[in-house]
Amino acid sequence: MSELDTNLKLANDYLQKFKDKPIGHFINGKMDFPSGSETYTNITPVDQSELGEIVRGTADDVDRACNAAEAAFTDWRDMPGAERKKLLNHFADKIVERAEEIALVESMDCGQAIRFMKQAAVRGAANFRFFADKAPEARNGKSLHQDEHTNYTIRTPIGPVGVITPWNTPFMLSTWKIAPALAAGCTVVHKPAQQTTLSAMLLADIAKDAGLPDGVWNTVNGFGEVVGKALTEHQAIKAIALVGASVTGSHLMRQGADTLKRMHFELGGKNPVIVFDDADFDRALDAVVFMIYSLNGQRCTSSSRLLIQSGIKEKFMAALQERVANLRVGHPLDPQTEVGPLVHAEHYEKVMSYMDIAKEDGATTLVGGTCREDLGSGNYVAPTLFTEANNTMRISREEIFGPVLTAIDFETEEEALEIANDSEYGLTAYIWTENNGRAMRMATKVETGMLWVNSENNRNLPSPFGGIKMSGIGRDGGDYSFDFYMETKNVCIAHGTHRVPVLGR
């Protein structure tokens, strides 16, 4: 039996429980299936077959989840940080125990290659362990001494929070958002993307198994226009953390305005990777290929605009063409697969539409530009490389969010900077150069929330993660996450020596 066949058998065994009965919600510590609920069909992008029925959440379902989170908040807030640390590390242990199940279910649900999803549980557990270990210090603030007063700050959890996560790497991104909220002392109502709910239900099951108190973790499935809207507008929810599209962030900001909710948005990007003539050729080539074609190109930090200096262009593009043409597209459970099917049919159609847009723009399709019908009825797209492009083209300005790279050449450092910044987005950027002075100059001037020099996207959990412009508001990571999920209170204590102003004596 091949590794693909073995993985398929295991995946089908794990998926069977989702097919046996409709998937409901997780509210107040229990799997919840409201009587008379409408459902929708969950489709795998692998071959368009059904993975089960999922409840369409209603405003009433959201209300029950928010009320449960509100009722559980005080006890969870008041639990000593050391106790939360113990519970959340136990949660991480439970994630690791189910790593195989998480990887196989996630691959079938969202189409990501198993070679990347094998790390989903490991990364999710690492998120929980990192923030669990910080839970005892989450309330810590600063001491500010004056001659006659001492000020100190303390932090308190903001309250129940809503977490809305996307479909591209749903398991890892859910843990990245929820772990710091729980460590801070907040309770959570989670709304996963309607297209990829299965790993969210695994997380809810793990929350129960790990012993989280009832109401601390709640999950409501369904569609954004109903569930997302009700969650964002609910009076009990004090903050919304979203990973999603820029247009979604705009909608949520309007919906949360009446209740003055705190908002944290990690949104889209059209991220440049700038390769100068003096770059380490092989390392830069590896990074360029990895950062757009891994995870099917469905990655917010993907480097989807290649800015290549003219002196190296011919050699680099020839090598890049060969690498892109050699990428292995196939079933996501095949260990050899590097690019799997796109997450759902609507998104597949959107990505495919850019093949015609590129021609209309006047770009050259050097590799790909087609669907892979030879692989069956799944959402398979040939890895694509557009060349002879400029930054006015739609393929250079719009977030395609697929295995599609647009190459633009430049002559000078100043021109590269102008092209890189000529975008409504500002999430990440990547620079490849052996000139340290140039790297420092570019790092200062490139308009982005994050920048890597001579590296692909390297994960460092204490570092701030987030974008500017239409790419987001706020930062995740380390203490930055606690700044969002907690309120800072200043306490001023007089030394008894200052003169108090006197009136009316």
C-alpha positions as CSV (number, residue, x, y, z in Angstrom):
1,M,0.0,0.0,0.0
2,S,1.4,3.4,-1.0
3,E,1.8,6.3,1.5
4,L,-1.1,8.0,-0.3
5,D,-3.4,5.0,0.1
6,T,-2.4,4.7,3.8
7,N,-3.1,8.4,4.4
8,L,-6.4,8.1,2.6
9,K,-7.6,5.2,4.7
10,L,-6.6,6.9,7.9
11,A,-8.2,10.2,6.8
12,N,-11.5,8.4,5.9
13,D,-11.5,6.8,9.4
14,Y,-11.0,10.2,11.1
15,L,-13.6,11.9,8.8
16,Q,-16.3,9.3,9.3
17,K,-17.5,10.9,12.6
18,F,-18.2,14.2,10.7
19,K,-20.3,12.3,8.1
20,D,-22.3,10.2,10.6
21,K,-24.3,13.2,11.9
22,P,-24.4,16.9,11.2
23,I,-21.8,19.1,12.8
24,G,-23.2,21.6,15.3
25,H,-21.6,24.1,17.6
26,F,-19.7,23.9,20.9
27,I,-21.4,26.1,23.5
28,N,-20.9,26.1,27.3
29,G,-18.9,22.9,27.3
30,K,-21.2,20.8,25.1
31,M,-21.6,19.9,21.5
32,D,-24.7,21.8,20.5
33,F,-27.2,21.0,17.7
34,P,-30.3,23.2,18.0
35,S,-33.5,21.5,16.9
36,G,-34.8,22.5,13.5
37,S,-31.4,23.9,12.4
38,E,-30.6,24.3,8.8
39,T,-27.4,22.8,7.5
40,Y,-25.1,23.2,4.5
41,T,-22.8,20.6,2.9
42,N,-19.1,20.7,3.5
43,I,-17.2,19.9,0.3
44,T,-13.6,18.7,0.0
45,P,-11.6,20.6,-2.7
46,V,-9.8,17.3,-3.5
47,D,-12.6,15.9,-5.6
48,Q,-15.8,17.8,-4.7
49,S,-17.1,14.9,-2.5
50,E,-19.1,15.6,0.7
51,L,-17.4,15.6,4.1
52,G,-20.7,16.0,6.0
53,E,-23.4,18.5,6.9
54,I,-22.7,21.6,9.0
55,V,-25.3,23.7,11.0
56,R,-25.9,27.2,9.8
57,G,-25.5,29.2,12.9
58,T,-28.1,31.8,13.8
59,A,-28.1,35.0,15.8
60,D,-29.7,33.1,18.6
61,D,-26.9,30.5,18.6
62,V,-24.4,33.4,18.8
63,D,-26.3,34.9,21.7
64,R,-26.2,31.7,23.7
65,A,-22.4,31.3,23.0
66,C,-21.7,34.9,24.0
67,N,-23.8,34.6,27.2
68,A,-21.9,31.5,28.1
69,A,-18.6,33.2,27.6
70,E,-19.8,36.1,29.7
71,A,-21.0,33.9,32.5
72,A,-17.7,32.0,32.5
73,F,-15.5,35.1,32.3
74,T,-15.2,36.1,36.0
75,D,-14.0,32.7,37.2
76,W,-11.6,32.4,34.3
77,R,-10.3,35.9,34.9
78,D,-9.8,35.3,38.6
79,M,-8.0,32.0,38.1
80,P,-4.3,32.4,39.1
81,G,-2.1,32.7,36.1
82,A,-0.1,29.6,37.2
83,E,-3.3,27.6,37.0
84,R,-4.1,28.8,33.5
85,K,-0.5,28.0,32.5
86,K,-1.0,24.4,33.7
87,L,-4.3,24.0,31.9
88,L,-3.1,25.5,28.6
89,N,0.1,23.4,28.6
90,H,-2.2,20.4,29.1
91,F,-4.2,21.6,26.1
92,A,-1.0,21.6,24.1
93,D,-0.3,18.1,25.1
94,K,-3.7,17.0,23.9
95,I,-3.0,18.7,20.5
96,V,0.2,16.7,20.1
97,E,-1.6,13.5,21.0
98,R,-4.0,14.1,18.0
99,A,-1.4,15.5,15.6
100,E,-2.0,12.8,12.9
101,E,-5.8,13.3,13.0
102,I,-5.4,17.1,12.8
103,A,-3.1,16.9,9.8
104,L,-5.1,14.5,7.8
105,V,-8.5,16.1,8.5
106,E,-7.1,19.6,7.8
107,S,-5.6,18.4,4.5
108,M,-8.8,17.0,3.3
109,D,-10.9,19.9,4.5
110,C,-8.8,22.7,3.0
111,G,-6.6,21.1,0.4
112,Q,-3.2,21.9,1.9
113,A,-0.5,19.4,1.2
114,I,0.2,17.0,4.0
115,R,3.9,17.9,4.0
116,F,2.9,21.3,5.4
117,M,-0.1,20.2,7.5
118,K,2.1,17.7,9.4
119,Q,3.4,20.8,11.2
120,A,-0.1,22.2,11.9
121,A,-0.5,20.4,15.3
122,V,3.2,21.1,16.2
123,R,2.8,24.8,15.5
124,G,-0.6,25.0,17.2
125,A,0.8,23.3,20.3
126,A,3.8,25.6,20.3
127,N,1.4,28.6,20.2
128,F,-0.4,27.3,23.3
129,R,2.9,26.5,25.2
130,F,4.4,29.9,24.5
131,F,1.4,31.9,25.7
132,A,0.7,29.4,28.5
133,D,4.1,30.1,29.9
134,K,3.4,33.8,29.8
135,A,0.0,33.5,31.6
136,P,1.5,34.1,35.1
137,E,3.0,37.4,34.0
138,A,0.2,38.6,31.7
139,R,-1.0,41.1,34.4
140,N,2.5,42.6,34.8
141,G,3.0,46.3,34.0
142,K,5.5,49.0,34.6
143,S,6.8,51.0,37.5
144,L,7.2,54.8,36.9
145,H,8.8,56.7,39.8
146,Q,8.4,60.4,40.5
147,D,9.8,62.3,43.4
148,E,6.5,62.5,45.3
149,H,4.4,59.8,43.6
150,T,4.9,56.3,42.3
151,N,2.9,55.2,39.3
152,Y,2.6,51.6,38.3
153,T,0.5,49.8,35.7
154,I,-1.4,46.6,35.9
155,R,-3.3,44.7,33.1
156,T,-6.7,43.1,33.4
157,P,-8.4,40.9,30.7
158,I,-10.8,42.8,28.6
159,G,-13.6,40.3,28.8
160,P,-15.3,37.8,26.4
161,V,-13.8,38.2,22.9
162,G,-14.8,37.1,19.4
163,V,-12.2,35.3,17.2
164,I,-12.9,35.0,13.5
165,T,-10.5,32.8,11.6
166,P,-9.9,32.0,7.8
167,W,-9.8,29.0,5.7
168,N,-6.2,28.9,4.5
169,T,-4.4,27.4,7.5
170,P,-7.4,27.2,9.9
171,F,-6.0,25.1,12.7
172,M,-2.7,27.0,13.3
173,L,-4.3,30.4,12.9
174,S,-7.1,29.5,15.4
175,T,-4.5,28.6,18.0
176,W,-2.4,31.7,17.2
177,K,-5.4,33.9,18.0
178,I,-7.1,32.0,20.8
179,A,-4.1,30.9,22.9
180,P,-3.1,34.4,24.0
181,A,-6.8,35.4,24.7
182,L,-7.1,32.4,27.1
183,A,-3.7,33.1,28.6
184,A,-4.7,36.7,29.3
185,G,-7.8,35.6,31.1
186,C,-10.4,36.2,28.4
187,T,-13.1,33.8,27.4
188,V,-13.7,33.1,23.7
189,V,-16.4,32.7,21.0
190,H,-14.8,31.3,17.9
191,K,-16.3,31.6,14.4
192,P,-14.3,29.5,12.0
193,A,-14.5,30.0,8.2
194,Q,-17.6,28.2,6.9
195,Q,-15.6,26.3,4.3
196,T,-13.1,24.7,6.8
197,T,-14.9,23.9,10.1
198,L,-13.6,20.5,10.8
199,S,-10.3,21.4,12.6
200,A,-12.2,24.0,14.6
201,M,-14.4,21.2,15.9
202,L,-11.4,19.2,16.8
203,L,-10.1,22.1,18.8
204,A,-13.4,22.4,20.6
205,D,-13.3,18.7,21.4
206,I,-9.7,19.1,22.7
207,A,-10.9,22.1,24.9
208,K,-13.4,19.8,26.5
209,D,-10.9,16.9,26.9
210,A,-8.2,19.2,28.3
211,G,-10.5,20.3,31.1
212,L,-11.2,24.0,30.2
213,P,-14.2,25.1,32.3
214,D,-17.5,25.3,30.6
215,G,-18.1,28.5,28.7
216,V,-14.5,29.5,28.4
217,W,-14.3,28.2,24.8
218,N,-17.3,28.4,22.5
219,T,-17.5,27.7,18.7
220,V,-20.4,28.7,16.5
221,N,-20.3,27.6,12.8
222,G,-22.0,29.3,9.9
223,F,-21.7,32.2,7.6
224,G,-20.2,35.6,8.2
225,E,-23.3,37.6,7.2
226,V,-25.2,36.0,10.1
227,V,-22.8,34.5,12.6
228,G,-20.0,37.0,12.1
229,K,-22.3,40.0,12.2
230,A,-24.1,38.8,15.3
231,L,-20.8,38.2,17.1
232,T,-19.4,41.6,16.1
233,E,-22.5,43.4,17.3
234,H,-23.1,41.5,20.5
235,Q,-22.9,43.6,23.7
236,A,-21.1,41.0,25.7
237,I,-18.2,40.8,23.3
238,K,-15.5,43.4,24.1
239,A,-13.1,42.8,21.2
240,I,-12.9,41.1,17.8
241,A,-9.8,39.5,16.4
242,L,-10.0,38.7,12.7
243,V,-7.7,37.0,10.2
244,G,-9.3,37.5,6.8
245,A,-9.8,39.7,3.8
246,S,-9.4,43.5,3.9
247,V,-13.0,44.0,2.8
248,T,-14.2,41.8,5.7
249,G,-12.2,44.0,8.2
250,S,-14.0,47.1,6.9
251,H,-17.4,45.4,7.4
252,L,-16.6,44.3,10.9
253,M,-15.3,47.8,11.9
254,R,-18.7,49.2,10.8
255,Q,-20.6,46.5,12.6
256,G,-18.7,46.9,15.9
257,A,-18.9,50.7,15.9
258,D,-22.1,51.0,18.0
259,T,-20.6,48.9,20.9
260,L,-17.1,50.6,20.5
261,K,-15.4,47.2,20.2
262,R,-11.7,46.9,20.2
263,M,-10.6,45.5,16.8
264,H,-7.5,43.6,15.7
265,F,-7.3,42.8,12.0
266,E,-4.7,40.7,10.2
267,L,-5.8,41.2,6.6
268,G,-4.6,40.8,3.0
269,G,-1.3,41.5,1.3
270,K,0.5,41.9,-2.1
271,N,3.9,41.4,-0.6
272,P,7.1,42.2,-2.6
273,V,10.2,40.1,-2.5
274,I,13.1,42.3,-3.8
275,V,16.1,40.4,-5.2
276,F,19.1,42.6,-5.9
277,D,22.0,41.7,-8.2
278,D,24.3,40.9,-5.3
279,A,21.8,38.4,-3.6
280,D,22.9,34.9,-2.7
281,F,21.5,33.4,-5.9
282,D,20.5,29.9,-4.7
283,R,19.1,30.9,-1.3
284,A,17.1,33.7,-2.9
285,L,15.7,31.4,-5.5
286,D,14.7,28.8,-2.9
287,A,13.0,31.5,-0.8
288,V,11.1,33.0,-3.7
289,V,9.7,29.6,-4.8
290,F,8.8,28.6,-1.2
291,M,7.1,31.8,-0.2
292,I,4.6,31.8,-3.0
293,Y,4.0,28.2,-4.0
294,S,4.0,26.6,-0.5
295,L,0.5,26.3,1.1
296,N,-1.0,26.6,-2.4
297,G,-0.1,30.3,-2.4
298,Q,-3.0,30.8,0.1
299,R,-0.8,32.5,2.6
300,C,-1.2,36.1,3.8
301,T,2.5,36.6,3.9
302,S,3.3,35.0,0.5
303,S,5.7,37.0,-1.6
304,S,3.4,37.4,-4.7
305,R,5.3,40.2,-6.3
306,L,8.9,39.4,-7.4
307,L,10.9,42.6,-7.9
308,I,14.1,41.5,-9.7
309,Q,17.0,43.7,-10.5
310,S,17.9,43.9,-14.2
311,G,21.5,42.7,-13.9
312,I,20.4,39.3,-12.6
313,K,17.0,39.1,-14.3
314,E,17.8,36.8,-17.2
315,K,19.7,34.2,-15.1
316,F,17.2,34.3,-12.2
317,M,14.1,34.0,-14.3
318,A,15.5,31.1,-16.3
319,A,16.2,29.2,-13.0
320,L,12.8,30.3,-11.6
321,Q,11.0,29.1,-14.7
322,E,12.5,25.6,-14.4
323,R,11.7,25.4,-10.7
324,V,8.1,26.5,-11.1
325,A,7.5,24.0,-14.0
326,N,8.9,21.3,-11.8
327,L,6.6,21.8,-8.9
328,R,4.5,18.7,-8.0
329,V,0.8,19.3,-8.0
330,G,-1.4,16.5,-6.7
331,H,-3.6,15.0,-4.0
332,P,-2.9,16.7,-0.7
333,L,-2.4,13.4,1.2
334,D,0.4,12.3,-1.2
335,P,3.7,13.1,0.6
336,Q,5.2,14.0,-2.7
337,T,2.7,16.8,-3.4
338,E,4.0,20.3,-3.1
339,V,0.9,22.1,-4.4
340,G,-2.6,20.8,-3.6
341,P,-6.1,21.9,-4.7
342,L,-7.4,25.4,-3.8
343,V,-9.8,25.5,-0.9
344,H,-13.2,25.9,-2.6
345,A,-14.7,26.3,-6.0
346,E,-15.5,30.0,-5.7
347,H,-11.9,30.8,-4.8
348,Y,-10.6,28.5,-7.6
349,E,-12.7,30.4,-10.1
350,K,-11.3,33.7,-8.8
351,V,-7.7,32.6,-9.1
352,M,-8.3,31.2,-12.6
353,S,-9.9,34.5,-13.7
354,Y,-6.5,36.1,-13.3
355,M,-5.1,34.0,-16.1
356,D,-7.2,35.9,-18.6
357,I,-6.6,39.2,-16.7
358,A,-2.9,38.7,-17.2
359,K,-3.3,38.5,-20.9
360,E,-5.6,41.6,-20.9
361,D,-2.9,43.4,-18.9
362,G,-0.3,42.5,-21.4
363,A,1.8,40.3,-19.3
364,T,3.5,37.1,-20.4
365,T,2.5,33.7,-18.9
366,L,5.9,32.0,-18.6
367,V,4.7,28.9,-16.7
368,G,1.2,27.6,-16.0
369,G,-1.8,29.7,-16.5
370,T,-4.1,26.7,-16.7
371,C,-6.1,24.4,-14.5
372,R,-5.0,20.8,-14.0
373,E,-8.0,18.8,-15.3
374,D,-5.8,15.7,-15.6
375,L,-6.0,15.5,-11.8
376,G,-9.7,15.0,-11.7
377,S,-12.6,17.2,-10.5
378,G,-10.7,18.9,-7.7
379,N,-9.7,22.6,-7.6
380,Y,-6.2,22.1,-9.1
381,V,-4.3,25.0,-10.6
382,A,-1.0,24.8,-12.4
383,P,1.6,26.9,-10.5
384,T,1.8,30.1,-12.6
385,L,4.6,32.6,-13.3
386,F,3.7,36.0,-15.0
387,T,6.6,38.0,-16.5
388,E,7.0,41.3,-18.4
389,A,4.7,42.9,-15.9
390,N,4.6,46.3,-14.4
391,N,3.0,47.6,-11.2
392,T,0.0,49.1,-12.8
393,M,-1.4,45.7,-13.8
394,R,-4.2,44.1,-11.8
395,I,-2.0,41.0,-11.4
396,S,0.5,43.2,-9.6
397,R,-2.0,45.1,-7.5
398,E,-4.7,42.7,-6.4
399,E,-4.3,39.8,-4.0
400,I,-4.8,36.7,-6.1
401,F,-4.1,34.3,-3.1
402,G,-3.1,31.3,-5.1
403,P,0.1,29.7,-6.6
404,V,0.7,32.7,-8.9
405,L,3.8,34.9,-9.0
406,T,4.1,38.2,-10.9
407,A,7.7,39.3,-11.8
408,I,8.6,43.0,-12.3
409,D,12.1,44.1,-13.1
410,F,13.8,47.3,-11.8
411,E,17.1,49.1,-12.2
412,T,17.9,51.0,-9.0
413,E,17.3,50.8,-5.3
414,E,15.1,53.9,-5.5
415,E,13.0,52.3,-8.2
416,A,12.6,49.1,-6.2
417,L,11.4,51.1,-3.2
418,E,8.9,53.0,-5.3
419,I,7.4,49.8,-6.7
420,A,7.3,48.0,-3.4
421,N,5.5,50.9,-1.7
422,D,3.1,51.5,-4.6
423,S,0.4,49.3,-3.1
424,E,-2.7,49.6,-0.8
425,Y,-1.3,46.7,1.2
426,G,1.6,46.7,3.7
427,L,1.8,43.3,5.5
428,T,5.2,41.9,4.7
429,A,8.2,42.4,2.5
430,Y,11.4,40.4,1.8
431,I,14.8,41.8,0.7
432,W,17.7,39.8,-0.7
433,T,21.1,41.6,-0.8
434,E,24.6,41.1,0.6
435,N,24.9,44.9,1.0
436,N,24.1,45.6,4.7
437,G,23.8,49.3,4.2
438,R,21.2,48.8,1.5
439,A,19.3,46.3,3.6
440,M,19.2,48.9,6.5
441,R,18.1,51.7,4.2
442,M,15.4,49.6,2.6
443,A,14.2,48.3,6.0
444,T,13.6,51.8,7.1
445,K,11.8,52.9,4.0
446,V,9.7,50.0,2.8
447,E,6.1,50.5,4.0
448,T,5.2,47.3,5.7
449,G,4.5,45.9,9.1
450,M,7.1,43.1,8.8
451,L,10.2,42.7,6.8
452,W,12.7,39.8,6.4
453,V,16.2,40.3,5.0
454,N,17.9,37.3,3.4
455,S,15.2,35.0,4.7
456,E,11.8,33.5,4.0
457,N,9.1,34.1,6.6
458,N,10.8,33.0,9.8
459,R,8.5,32.5,12.8
460,N,9.5,34.1,16.1
461,L,6.6,34.0,18.6
462,P,7.7,37.0,20.8
463,S,8.0,39.3,17.7
464,P,5.2,41.6,16.6
465,F,3.2,40.2,13.7
466,G,0.8,42.4,11.7
467,G,0.5,44.9,8.9
468,I,-0.2,48.5,8.0
469,K,-2.4,50.3,5.4
470,M,-5.1,47.8,4.1
471,S,-3.2,44.9,5.6
472,G,-4.4,45.4,9.1
473,I,-4.6,47.0,12.5
474,G,-2.7,45.8,15.6
475,R,0.0,43.2,16.3
476,D,0.1,39.6,17.5
477,G,2.9,37.9,19.2
478,G,4.4,38.0,22.7
479,D,3.4,40.9,24.8
480,Y,1.8,42.6,21.8
481,S,-1.1,40.1,22.0
482,F,-1.7,40.8,25.7
483,D,-1.8,44.5,24.9
484,F,-4.9,43.7,22.7
485,Y,-6.7,41.2,25.0
486,M,-6.1,43.2,28.2
487,E,-6.8,46.7,29.5
488,T,-4.0,48.7,31.1
489,K,-4.8,50.5,34.4
490,N,-2.5,53.1,35.9
491,V,-2.3,53.3,39.7
492,C,-0.8,56.4,41.2
493,I,0.3,56.3,44.9
494,A,1.4,59.5,46.7
495,H,4.4,59.4,49.1
496,G,2.6,61.8,51.5
497,T,5.1,64.6,50.8
498,H,3.6,66.6,48.1
499,R,1.5,69.8,48.6
500,V,-2.2,69.3,48.0
501,P,-3.8,72.4,46.5
502,V,-6.2,74.2,48.9
503,L,-9.5,76.0,48.0
504,G,-12.1,77.5,50.3
505,R,-10.2,77.1,53.6
